[in-house]
Amino acid sequence: MEHPYLRVRLALHPAAVQAAALDSQWQLAQDIWSVLARHARLEASGHHQSMDRVAGHAGAGVALDAPSPRPLPRRSNAARRRELEALARERGWRAQLGSVTLDGLVSDFGRILKSLGPVAPPNAIPLTPPPDFALALGGLARPVDELHAEIVGVPGLVRTPMFLLPGPAAAAVQTWRQTFGGELTTRREALEARLLAGDPAADTDYLAHVARYGLIEDHLGALSACPVVAPTSVTLVLAEAAQLLRTETGTYEIAWAFRLTRVTPLVYQDLVALDPGVRSLWSWVSGHHSHGRSPMPLRLQRPWSPIMPAPSAGLLVRPQDLIYARLRRHQLLHRTRLRPVLKAGLARFLRFAAVAVEQTDFRGMWRRGEDYPEAADFLSTRLYEQFLFDCARLDPAHRMAVWVPPEWTSVDCSLCGSRSALRYRGRAGRCQVCRQHVDRDHNGARNVYRRGAAQLVARGLPWTPAPLPAAQRRRRQ
């Protein structure tokens, strides 16, 4: 079943002590998964043991008498959760991982166990989580401001570029901050009134409140002066279902969850194709509505990052300060230059019933040493593209979205269809077969359109994407 949330993933930039806390949480989650798996393996092989005893011998291998397929444990998630909860309280795991996180571990493990089928070899139960595993944070993570998030169990506020959130998600976060900040203010004022009235029980309650929320109250209170975000074409509500993810390089990301509550009606029962580029954020084309570009609002030089001179020697003591400075500068550039263009593009593309996007191979580019992935990461275009796909996933009755493989989209002629026929001089290309001239980005968008339309028709689309108009021949001057 598809998850009912729309998720936006952002990178975390923790300080050294925060990274150590995140590593500790992540390792503990891996260890608990191993306990669940070993417990299930023993149960499947006919050797029933308590989860507490399995945890005590988690480092030792589990010898199985029955490597052949056998019925897997039918224990319910609720029963497994009760036993794990008791073990977590006894061993102090609850001090690092909350009940929501433990419940998420049990649910994820239960899904993996179910996917193996009713009968399988006990050693088929994986001792480690799958590669796409995410640690459920629930309400233990809060978006404090545009540069920080609070994660319970991690000291201080963790730096994260909240300013990259697409407009509807940013509006949902701002609404949550104002509501949550108001609730904290009301609660603190009531405690202060009790304290000043001489209520002896208020001492402990007031100290607990300040210890729990004192770090974030000032950040939330400052938001009252921020302008209200204008209504958008999509209305989201921030949900208490945040996730922590670990990348292949060992860095961390946080995925904020949103519920979709409203989407404006479609304007065009048509397909729009997007080609991410290096001279414009997107080149786009549709059958009925011509083509256009979302302009690149920044002058970036290779490698793709804003020019950022290093500070003078001795000016900054802590290396984390430079990270914070870069985030602040990126925040300023994104807010003033990028956000208006990204917002306009998102509003335009959400008017269409279907969207096709070239699925740029960032991993391959990284391996080849190309710098476009760094540009896309800084510009946050992939966040907006994924946002379009999530909207389509959560509104399947009216919207569709497809990724188009990037192979040959630039060199195949979109006018005559000849394979690898274009030769470029700069951004201007000429087909070696039909001899017509075409812009590189426009050619890519047209190819994405045709291939995306073919995918949609194969799915049984109730309407047919319009054919692209033939390009006019350019006369040589």
LINFENKA-V871640 format. One record per residue. N is the residue number from 1. RES is the residue in one small letter. PSI is psi in whole degrees, -180 to 180 (NA if undefined). Layout:
BEGIN
N:RES:PSI, N:RES:PSI
END
This chain:
BEGIN
1:m:135, 2:e:141, 3:h:138, 4:p:9, 5:y:149, 6:l:125, 7:r:141, 8:v:120, 9:r:133, 10:l:146, 11:a:145, 12:l:145, 13:h:72, 14:p:152, 15:a:172, 16:a:-45, 17:v:-33, 18:q:-40, 19:a:-38, 20:a:-40, 21:a:-41, 22:l:-42, 23:d:-41, 24:s:-44, 25:q:-45, 26:w:-43, 27:q:-39, 28:l:-41, 29:a:-40, 30:q:-42, 31:d:-41, 32:i:-40, 33:w:-42, 34:s:-39, 35:v:-45, 36:l:-42, 37:a:-44, 38:r:-38, 39:h:-43, 40:a:-37, 41:r:-45, 42:l:-41, 43:e:-39, 44:a:-31, 45:s:1, 46:g:6, 47:h:89, 48:h:125, 49:q:155, 50:s:154, 51:m:-31, 52:d:-43, 53:r:-38, 54:v:-41, 55:a:-33, 56:g:-22, 57:h:32, 58:a:-27, 59:g:-17, 60:a:153, 61:g:156, 62:v:110, 63:a:133, 64:l:134, 65:d:-14, 66:a:81, 67:p:-17, 68:s:161, 69:p:137, 70:r:160, 71:p:132, 72:l:160, 73:p:138, 74:r:15, 75:r:136, 76:s:159, 77:n:-35, 78:a:-43, 79:a:-42, 80:r:-38, 81:r:-40, 82:r:-44, 83:e:-39, 84:l:-38, 85:e:-44, 86:a:-40, 87:l:-39, 88:a:-38, 89:r:-40, 90:e:-39, 91:r:0, 92:g:16, 93:w:-25, 94:r:-20, 95:a:-21, 96:q:-35, 97:l:128, 98:g:175, 99:s:-34, 100:v:-41, 101:t:-43, 102:l:-42, 103:d:-40, 104:g:-39, 105:l:-46, 106:v:-42, 107:s:-45, 108:d:-41, 109:f:-41, 110:g:-38, 111:r:-41, 112:i:-42, 113:l:-40, 114:k:-35, 115:s:-19, 116:l:-12, 117:g:173, 118:p:-24, 119:v:130, 120:a:160, 121:p:139, 122:p:-35, 123:n:1, 124:a:-16, 125:i:118, 126:p:137, 127:l:-10, 128:t:154, 129:p:162, 130:p:164, 131:p:-31, 132:d:19, 133:f:141, 134:a:142, 135:l:119, 136:a:125, 137:l:-22, 138:g:-133, 139:g:12, 140:l:5, 141:a:135, 142:r:133, 143:p:101, 144:v:-52, 145:d:-166, 146:e:-7, 147:l:-4, 148:h:151, 149:a:151, 150:e:129, 151:i:116, 152:v:134, 153:g:-10, 154:v:123, 155:p:141, 156:g:-170, 157:l:134, 158:v:132, 159:r:132, 160:t:140, 161:p:77, 162:m:-19, 163:f:-12, 164:l:-9, 165:l:134, 166:p:155, 167:g:-51, 168:p:-38, 169:a:-40, 170:a:-39, 171:a:-40, 172:a:-40, 173:v:-41, 174:q:-41, 175:t:-43, 176:w:-44, 177:r:-45, 178:q:-41, 179:t:-48, 180:f:-41, 181:g:-39, 182:g:-40, 183:e:-41, 184:l:-41, 185:t:-46, 186:t:-43, 187:r:-43, 188:r:-41, 189:e:-38, 190:a:-40, 191:l:-40, 192:e:-38, 193:a:-42, 194:r:-40, 195:l:-45, 196:l:-23, 197:a:-5, 198:g:16, 199:d:116, 200:p:-29, 201:a:-16, 202:a:-24, 203:d:-54, 204:t:-43, 205:d:-39, 206:y:-43, 207:l:-39, 208:a:-39, 209:h:-47, 210:v:-41, 211:a:-34, 212:r:-41, 213:y:-2, 214:g:-33, 215:l:-31, 216:i:-12, 217:e:-42, 218:d:-39, 219:h:-43, 220:l:-38, 221:g:-32, 222:a:-15, 223:l:-14, 224:s:-25, 225:a:-6, 226:c:144, 227:p:147, 228:v:135, 229:v:133, 230:a:151, 231:p:145, 232:t:174, 233:s:-14, 234:v:134, 235:t:123, 236:l:158, 237:v:128, 238:l:129, 239:a:152, 240:e:68, 241:a:40, 242:a:154, 243:q:150, 244:l:130, 245:l:151, 246:r:128, 247:t:173, 248:e:-27, 249:t:1, 250:g:1, 251:t:169, 252:y:150, 253:e:154, 254:i:136, 255:a:113, 256:w:139, 257:a:139, 258:f:147, 259:r:135, 260:l:120, 261:t:-22, 262:r:139, 263:v:131, 264:t:150, 265:p:153, 266:l:148, 267:v:-38, 268:y:123, 269:q:74, 270:d:169, 271:l:137, 272:v:135, 273:a:136, 274:l:133, 275:d:103, 276:p:139, 277:g:179, 278:v:-17, 279:r:-16, 280:s:155, 281:l:-46, 282:w:145, 283:s:134, 284:w:154, 285:v:146, 286:s:161, 287:g:-40, 288:h:-14, 289:h:32, 290:s:-142, 291:h:168, 292:g:-175, 293:r:149, 294:s:109, 295:p:153, 296:m:112, 297:p:-4, 298:l:148, 299:r:100, 300:l:145, 301:q:155, 302:r:137, 303:p:158, 304:w:84, 305:s:152, 306:p:142, 307:i:125, 308:m:95, 309:p:147, 310:a:148, 311:p:159, 312:s:150, 313:a:131, 314:g:-7, 315:l:-41, 316:l:133, 317:v:-45, 318:r:134, 319:p:-25, 320:q:-27, 321:d:-37, 322:l:-38, 323:i:-45, 324:y:-40, 325:a:-42, 326:r:-42, 327:l:-40, 328:r:-40, 329:r:-42, 330:h:-39, 331:q:-45, 332:l:-47, 333:l:-42, 334:h:-43, 335:r:-41, 336:t:-32, 337:r:-47, 338:l:-44, 339:r:-43, 340:p:-39, 341:v:-44, 342:l:-40, 343:k:-44, 344:a:-40, 345:g:-44, 346:l:-43, 347:a:-38, 348:r:-47, 349:f:-28, 350:l:-9, 351:r:-16, 352:f:148, 353:a:-23, 354:a:148, 355:v:138, 356:a:132, 357:v:135, 358:e:127, 359:q:85, 360:t:135, 361:d:85, 362:f:-39, 363:r:-44, 364:g:-38, 365:m:-40, 366:w:-44, 367:r:-34, 368:r:-2, 369:g:15, 370:e:155, 371:d:0, 372:y:-37, 373:p:-36, 374:e:-37, 375:a:-48, 376:a:-36, 377:d:-44, 378:f:-41, 379:l:-19, 380:s:27, 381:t:-36, 382:r:-31, 383:l:-42, 384:y:-37, 385:e:-45, 386:q:-33, 387:f:-42, 388:l:-41, 389:f:-39, 390:d:-38, 391:c:-40, 392:a:-38, 393:r:-36, 394:l:-6, 395:d:58, 396:p:-20, 397:a:-21, 398:h:-18, 399:r:152, 400:m:154, 401:a:142, 402:v:142, 403:w:140, 404:v:125, 405:p:144, 406:p:-9, 407:e:129, 408:w:4, 409:t:-27, 410:s:-30, 411:v:-18, 412:d:139, 413:c:121, 414:s:-5, 415:l:-45, 416:c:-12, 417:g:6, 418:s:138, 419:r:131, 420:s:45, 421:a:-8, 422:l:139, 423:r:134, 424:y:146, 425:r:101, 426:g:-127, 427:r:-7, 428:a:128, 429:g:158, 430:r:131, 431:c:133, 432:q:-8, 433:v:-59, 434:c:-8, 435:r:13, 436:q:152, 437:h:144, 438:v:145, 439:d:143, 440:r:-49, 441:d:-39, 442:h:-40, 443:n:-43, 444:g:-42, 445:a:-39, 446:r:-41, 447:n:-40, 448:v:-39, 449:y:-50, 450:r:-42, 451:r:-36, 452:g:-40, 453:a:-39, 454:a:-40, 455:q:-43, 456:l:-41, 457:v:-38, 458:a:-26, 459:r:-9, 460:g:47, 461:l:134, 462:p:-11, 463:w:159, 464:t:125, 465:p:138, 466:a:144, 467:p:146, 468:l:140, 469:p:146, 470:a:137, 471:a:142, 472:q:142, 473:r:135, 474:r:128, 475:r:136, 476:r:132, 477:q:NA
END
